[in-house]
Amino acid sequence: MTTTATVNYHIHKPERQAFELDAGGIVGNLISPELVATQVTVLDVRETDNDTSFKSASVGFAAFKTDVDVLNDARAWQPTYDAEIQHLLKKELDVEQVIIFDHTVRIDDGRSERKPARNVHSDYSNDGAQQRLIDLLGQEQAAEWAAGHYAFINVWRPVGAYINSSPLGFIIPATVDEDDWILLDLIYPDRKGQILGLAANPAHEWIYRSKMTPHEVAYFNIFDNRGQPSIAHSAIDMIENPDIHTVRKSIESRTLVRYRDRNDNTNNKA
């Protein structure tokens, strides 16, 4: 089954573009590059037999129950939730080490400091991923990981109620041209990163999983040093049931994973 949704693509420009987070020292204040709203057709993979596995499409979906309350401001849930994510990724992927370094709770409410990201993007450029690896591990350990197979993988889960509006959508990587990507600076008050935005292309094939519940997750690749494609993604503006008015809430967990050493270069596409 397909449906129509609106997404916000980036635009190619001659100058370097940037996001500025907490701009002017105001928490939640975001200065964004110019975006263009575009209608796209989105395929619901819950109702198809399409091969949208992590291996083939850089995104996987899994039933994964949790009992933690991630809206607890004290974050007493975090050690338990970290262990759950580590178990999930070790079960679903051939990884031997998982480092969880960030959790972002997003609430689609005007008062929220972190709202759903409504720009088509992936979280790291090549240089941005290499710098983040050093930021997390230090120069020496980062060099050790870079000699093997590592990746940044996000784990996304609804919170509180199933997702009725603004679900997370993905573009099948094989439908993205290299020239679609746009380097974007990401400017924080205390550091600078680099991400990838995406320009519109009618060849893009969008997918999502309808009515995801708090006991389901999407896990997706945002950088892999052995060539697994990064997947462009965004909250997509659509509503499943107009008679339901729950607020869209989610948690996105960013992880750094180290794959098992297979002592060969068969997966190296660099």
ChimeraX attribute file (.defattr): number of C-alpha atoms within 10 A of each C-alpha:
attribute: neighborCount
match mode: 1-to-1
recipient: residues
	/A:1	9
	/A:2	14
	/A:3	12
	/A:4	14
	/A:5	18
	/A:6	18
	/A:7	24
	/A:8	23
	/A:9	21
	/A:10	24
	/A:11	17
	/A:12	18
	/A:13	9
	/A:14	5
	/A:15	6
	/A:16	11
	/A:17	19
	/A:18	19
	/A:19	19
	/A:20	18
	/A:21	18
	/A:22	16
	/A:23	15
	/A:24	11
	/A:25	10
	/A:26	10
	/A:27	12
	/A:28	14
	/A:29	14
	/A:30	16
	/A:31	14
	/A:32	13
	/A:33	16
	/A:34	15
	/A:35	16
	/A:36	14
	/A:37	14
	/A:38	11
	/A:39	13
	/A:40	17
	/A:41	15
	/A:42	22
	/A:43	21
	/A:44	18
	/A:45	18
	/A:46	15
	/A:47	11
	/A:48	11
	/A:49	7
	/A:50	10
	/A:51	11
	/A:52	16
	/A:53	12
	/A:54	17
	/A:55	13
	/A:56	14
	/A:57	20
	/A:58	23
	/A:59	23
	/A:60	18
	/A:61	21
	/A:62	12
	/A:63	13
	/A:64	15
	/A:65	12
	/A:66	15
	/A:67	10
	/A:68	15
	/A:69	14
	/A:70	20
	/A:71	14
	/A:72	10
	/A:73	8
	/A:74	8
	/A:75	12
	/A:76	12
	/A:77	15
	/A:78	15
	/A:79	10
	/A:80	12
	/A:81	20
	/A:82	19
	/A:83	12
	/A:84	15
	/A:85	21
	/A:86	18
	/A:87	12
	/A:88	18
	/A:89	19
	/A:90	15
	/A:91	10
	/A:92	13
	/A:93	13
	/A:94	13
	/A:95	18
	/A:96	13
	/A:97	14
	/A:98	23
	/A:99	15
	/A:100	19
	/A:101	11
	/A:102	11
	/A:103	18
	/A:104	15
	/A:105	20
	/A:106	19
	/A:107	18
	/A:108	18
	/A:109	13
	/A:110	8
	/A:111	9
	/A:112	12
	/A:113	15
	/A:114	17
	/A:115	19
	/A:116	23
	/A:117	16
	/A:118	19
	/A:119	23
	/A:120	25
	/A:121	27
	/A:122	20
	/A:123	24
	/A:124	25
	/A:125	22
	/A:126	15
	/A:127	12
	/A:128	20
	/A:129	21
	/A:130	16
	/A:131	18
	/A:132	19
	/A:133	21
	/A:134	16
	/A:135	11
	/A:136	13
	/A:137	13
	/A:138	12
	/A:139	12
	/A:140	9
	/A:141	12
	/A:142	17
	/A:143	14
	/A:144	11
	/A:145	18
	/A:146	16
	/A:147	9
	/A:148	16
	/A:149	21
	/A:150	21
	/A:151	25
	/A:152	24
	/A:153	24
	/A:154	21
	/A:155	22
	/A:156	22
	/A:157	24
	/A:158	24
	/A:159	23
	/A:160	17
	/A:161	16
	/A:162	21
	/A:163	24
	/A:164	21
	/A:165	23
	/A:166	23
	/A:167	25
	/A:168	24
	/A:169	23
	/A:170	26
	/A:171	24
	/A:172	21
	/A:173	19
	/A:174	13
	/A:175	13
	/A:176	21
	/A:177	13
	/A:178	8
	/A:179	10
	/A:180	16
	/A:181	22
	/A:182	20
	/A:183	19
	/A:184	23
	/A:185	21
	/A:186	20
	/A:187	18
	/A:188	14
	/A:189	13
	/A:190	5
	/A:191	7
	/A:192	13
	/A:193	19
	/A:194	22
	/A:195	22
	/A:196	24
	/A:197	28
	/A:198	25
	/A:199	20
	/A:200	20
	/A:201	13
	/A:202	9
	/A:203	11
	/A:204	19
	/A:205	17
	/A:206	22
	/A:207	21
	/A:208	22
	/A:209	19
	/A:210	19
	/A:211	18
	/A:212	22
	/A:213	19
	/A:214	22
	/A:215	17
	/A:216	18
	/A:217	23
	/A:218	21
	/A:219	23
	/A:220	24
	/A:221	24
	/A:222	27
	/A:223	26
	/A:224	21
	/A:225	20
	/A:226	17
	/A:227	13
	/A:228	21
	/A:229	19
	/A:230	26
	/A:231	22
	/A:232	25
	/A:233	26
	/A:234	21
	/A:235	22
	/A:236	27
	/A:237	18
	/A:238	16
	/A:239	16
	/A:240	14
	/A:241	10
	/A:242	9
	/A:243	8
	/A:244	10
	/A:245	10
	/A:246	13
	/A:247	17
	/A:248	21
	/A:249	24
	/A:250	27
	/A:251	20
	/A:252	19
	/A:253	20
	/A:254	21
	/A:255	22
	/A:256	19
	/A:257	24
	/A:258	18
	/A:259	17
	/A:260	14
	/A:261	12
	/A:262	10
	/A:263	7
	/A:264	7
	/A:265	11
	/A:266	8
	/A:267	11
	/A:268	12
	/A:269	9
	/A:270	8
